Amino acid sequence: MLKARDLLVATVVVTNLTAAAVTVYAETPTEANFAACNADAPAAMKAGTATPTTKDHMRVEAARKGSASSDPQLAGMAAEGITDAVYQAAYRTCMRRSGF
């Protein structure tokens, strides 16, 4: 009977952890989050703390050629950042820090 009890406890723990994880990741960024990260990106660029990835450079090239390339962490990004890999890196970093 002890094994059945252990299995029940483990199932309850896993279920609770899964529910908590879904709750955390179910949040959607707000206009305030977008505004904060759009304000943070130029400051990070000026400070030299943003490091663009290969994907940032690829998205910039795609934008310059007129094709869309989506990244959920770039939702709400200001138009000025679309063709700037460093801006994109700074914006993504801010969104990650904010939990998105």
C-alpha atoms as an extended CHARMM CRD file, in Angstrom:
* protein
*
       100  EXT
         1         1  MET       CA              0.0000000000        0.0000000000        0.0000000000  PROA      1               0.0000000000
         2         2  LEU       CA              2.9500000000        2.2840000000        0.6100000000  PROA      2               0.0000000000
         3         3  LYS       CA              3.8180000000        2.2560000000       -3.0920000000  PROA      3               0.0000000000
         4         4  ALA       CA              0.3450000000        3.3490000000       -4.1170000000  PROA      4               0.0000000000
         5         5  ARG       CA              0.5250000000        6.2330000000       -1.6420000000  PROA      5               0.0000000000
         6         6  ASP       CA              3.9370000000        7.2860000000       -2.9730000000  PROA      6               0.0000000000
         7         7  LEU       CA              2.5860000000        7.2060000000       -6.5160000000  PROA      7               0.0000000000
         8         8  LEU       CA             -0.3830000000        9.3640000000       -5.4880000000  PROA      8               0.0000000000
         9         9  VAL       CA              1.8740000000       11.9100000000       -3.7620000000  PROA      9               0.0000000000
        10        10  ALA       CA              4.1790000000       12.0340000000       -6.7910000000  PROA      10              0.0000000000
        11        11  THR       CA              1.2150000000       12.5250000000       -9.1230000000  PROA      11              0.0000000000
        12        12  VAL       CA             -0.1350000000       15.3900000000       -7.0150000000  PROA      12              0.0000000000
        13        13  VAL       CA              3.2760000000       17.0770000000       -6.8910000000  PROA      13              0.0000000000
        14        14  VAL       CA              3.7890000000       16.7800000000      -10.6590000000  PROA      14              0.0000000000
        15        15  THR       CA              0.2650000000       18.0580000000      -11.3340000000  PROA      15              0.0000000000
        16        16  ASN       CA              0.8040000000       21.0830000000       -9.0890000000  PROA      16              0.0000000000
        17        17  LEU       CA              4.1660000000       21.8870000000      -10.6750000000  PROA      17              0.0000000000
        18        18  THR       CA              2.6840000000       21.5840000000      -14.1600000000  PROA      18              0.0000000000
        19        19  ALA       CA             -0.2120000000       23.8760000000      -13.2540000000  PROA      19              0.0000000000
        20        20  ALA       CA              2.2230000000       26.4320000000      -11.8340000000  PROA      20              0.0000000000
        21        21  ALA       CA              4.3940000000       26.2960000000      -14.9520000000  PROA      21              0.0000000000
        22        22  VAL       CA              1.3960000000       26.7520000000      -17.2470000000  PROA      22              0.0000000000
        23        23  THR       CA              0.2640000000       29.7340000000      -15.1890000000  PROA      23              0.0000000000
        24        24  VAL       CA              3.6930000000       31.3790000000      -15.4230000000  PROA      24              0.0000000000
        25        25  TYR       CA              4.0220000000       30.8990000000      -19.1720000000  PROA      25              0.0000000000
        26        26  ALA       CA              0.4250000000       31.8060000000      -19.9370000000  PROA      26              0.0000000000
        27        27  GLU       CA              1.0370000000       35.4900000000      -19.2250000000  PROA      27              0.0000000000
        28        28  THR       CA              0.9590000000       37.8330000000      -22.1790000000  PROA      28              0.0000000000
        29        29  PRO       CA              3.0780000000       40.9860000000      -22.3840000000  PROA      29              0.0000000000
        30        30  THR       CA              1.1790000000       44.2450000000      -22.0570000000  PROA      30              0.0000000000
        31        31  GLU       CA              1.6170000000       47.6190000000      -23.7280000000  PROA      31              0.0000000000
        32        32  ALA       CA              3.5150000000       48.6850000000      -20.6030000000  PROA      32              0.0000000000
        33        33  ASN       CA              5.9680000000       45.8000000000      -21.1200000000  PROA      33              0.0000000000
        34        34  PHE       CA              6.4440000000       46.7970000000      -24.7580000000  PROA      34              0.0000000000
        35        35  ALA       CA              6.9820000000       50.4480000000      -23.8380000000  PROA      35              0.0000000000
        36        36  ALA       CA              9.4840000000       49.5750000000      -21.1010000000  PROA      36              0.0000000000
        37        37  CYS       CA             11.5340000000       47.3520000000      -23.4040000000  PROA      37              0.0000000000
        38        38  ASN       CA             11.3900000000       49.8810000000      -26.2420000000  PROA      38              0.0000000000
        39        39  ALA       CA             12.7570000000       52.4720000000      -23.8020000000  PROA      39              0.0000000000
        40        40  ASP       CA             15.3830000000       50.0540000000      -22.4720000000  PROA      40              0.0000000000
        41        41  ALA       CA             16.7120000000       48.9570000000      -25.8760000000  PROA      41              0.0000000000
        42        42  PRO       CA             18.3090000000       52.2870000000      -26.9360000000  PROA      42              0.0000000000
        43        43  ALA       CA             19.9090000000       52.6380000000      -23.4880000000  PROA      43              0.0000000000
        44        44  ALA       CA             21.3530000000       49.1100000000      -23.7440000000  PROA      44              0.0000000000
        45        45  MET       CA             22.6100000000       49.8980000000      -27.2460000000  PROA      45              0.0000000000
        46        46  LYS       CA             24.3020000000       53.0630000000      -26.0310000000  PROA      46              0.0000000000
        47        47  ALA       CA             25.8760000000       51.2010000000      -23.1020000000  PROA      47              0.0000000000
        48        48  GLY       CA             27.0750000000       48.4430000000      -25.4390000000  PROA      48              0.0000000000
        49        49  THR       CA             25.4600000000       45.6850000000      -23.3830000000  PROA      49              0.0000000000
        50        50  ALA       CA             23.3830000000       44.1210000000      -26.1860000000  PROA      50              0.0000000000
        51        51  THR       CA             24.9290000000       41.3140000000      -28.2160000000  PROA      51              0.0000000000
        52        52  PRO       CA             22.9870000000       40.3260000000      -31.3440000000  PROA      52              0.0000000000
        53        53  THR       CA             22.7500000000       36.6840000000      -32.3310000000  PROA      53              0.0000000000
        54        54  THR       CA             22.8920000000       35.1820000000      -35.8090000000  PROA      54              0.0000000000
        55        55  LYS       CA             19.0740000000       35.0470000000      -35.7510000000  PROA      55              0.0000000000
        56        56  ASP       CA             18.9210000000       38.7940000000      -35.0220000000  PROA      56              0.0000000000
        57        57  HSD       CA             21.0590000000       39.4500000000      -38.0980000000  PROA      57              0.0000000000
        58        58  MET       CA             18.9330000000       37.0540000000      -40.1700000000  PROA      58              0.0000000000
        59        59  ARG       CA             15.6940000000       38.8120000000      -39.0930000000  PROA      59              0.0000000000
        60        60  VAL       CA             17.2080000000       42.1850000000      -40.0210000000  PROA      60              0.0000000000
        61        61  GLU       CA             18.1430000000       40.9170000000      -43.4880000000  PROA      61              0.0000000000
        62        62  ALA       CA             14.6600000000       39.4560000000      -43.9410000000  PROA      62              0.0000000000
        63        63  ALA       CA             13.0790000000       42.7720000000      -42.9020000000  PROA      63              0.0000000000
        64        64  ARG       CA             15.2840000000       44.7000000000      -45.3220000000  PROA      64              0.0000000000
        65        65  LYS       CA             14.1640000000       42.3730000000      -48.1210000000  PROA      65              0.0000000000
        66        66  GLY       CA             10.5390000000       42.8860000000      -47.1580000000  PROA      66              0.0000000000
        67        67  SER       CA              9.8170000000       39.4280000000      -45.7620000000  PROA      67              0.0000000000
        68        68  ALA       CA              8.4490000000       38.8240000000      -42.3050000000  PROA      68              0.0000000000
        69        69  SER       CA             10.3270000000       36.7950000000      -39.7280000000  PROA      69              0.0000000000
        70        70  SER       CA              8.5930000000       36.3640000000      -36.4070000000  PROA      70              0.0000000000
        71        71  ASP       CA              9.9290000000       35.9040000000      -32.9040000000  PROA      71              0.0000000000
        72        72  PRO       CA              7.4840000000       36.0760000000      -29.9850000000  PROA      72              0.0000000000
        73        73  GLN       CA             10.0420000000       38.0140000000      -27.9400000000  PROA      73              0.0000000000
        74        74  LEU       CA              9.9720000000       40.7770000000      -30.5370000000  PROA      74              0.0000000000
        75        75  ALA       CA              6.2110000000       41.3760000000      -30.2990000000  PROA      75              0.0000000000
        76        76  GLY       CA              5.5290000000       45.0480000000      -29.6460000000  PROA      76              0.0000000000
        77        77  MET       CA              8.9960000000       46.1610000000      -30.7280000000  PROA      77              0.0000000000
        78        78  ALA       CA              9.2310000000       49.6880000000      -32.1210000000  PROA      78              0.0000000000
        79        79  ALA       CA              9.5360000000       49.9910000000      -35.9110000000  PROA      79              0.0000000000
        80        80  GLU       CA             13.0260000000       51.4650000000      -35.5680000000  PROA      80              0.0000000000
        81        81  GLY       CA             14.2760000000       48.1240000000      -34.2480000000  PROA      81              0.0000000000
        82        82  ILE       CA             13.1360000000       46.0310000000      -37.1960000000  PROA      82              0.0000000000
        83        83  THR       CA             16.2850000000       46.7200000000      -39.1990000000  PROA      83              0.0000000000
        84        84  ASP       CA             18.7400000000       46.9110000000      -36.2770000000  PROA      84              0.0000000000
        85        85  ALA       CA             20.1510000000       43.6380000000      -34.9290000000  PROA      85              0.0000000000
        86        86  VAL       CA             21.5440000000       45.2910000000      -31.7870000000  PROA      86              0.0000000000
        87        87  TYR       CA             18.1540000000       46.8570000000      -30.9980000000  PROA      87              0.0000000000
        88        88  GLN       CA             16.5030000000       43.4570000000      -31.4470000000  PROA      88              0.0000000000
        89        89  ALA       CA             19.0260000000       41.8310000000      -29.0990000000  PROA      89              0.0000000000
        90        90  ALA       CA             18.4610000000       44.5130000000      -26.4550000000  PROA      90              0.0000000000
        91        91  TYR       CA             14.6790000000       44.2840000000      -26.7940000000  PROA      91              0.0000000000
        92        92  ARG       CA             14.6840000000       40.4640000000      -26.5720000000  PROA      92              0.0000000000
        93        93  THR       CA             16.9010000000       40.5980000000      -23.4900000000  PROA      93              0.0000000000
        94        94  CYS       CA             14.5060000000       43.0310000000      -21.8210000000  PROA      94              0.0000000000
        95        95  MET       CA             11.5020000000       40.8410000000      -22.6690000000  PROA      95              0.0000000000
        96        96  ARG       CA             13.2730000000       37.7650000000      -21.2530000000  PROA      96              0.0000000000
        97        97  ARG       CA             14.1360000000       39.6670000000      -18.0680000000  PROA      97              0.0000000000
        98        98  SER       CA             10.4560000000       40.5870000000      -17.7980000000  PROA      98              0.0000000000
        99        99  GLY       CA              9.4960000000       36.9090000000      -18.0180000000  PROA      99              0.0000000000
       100       100  PHE       CA              8.3960000000       36.7010000000      -21.6420000000  PROA      100             0.0000000000
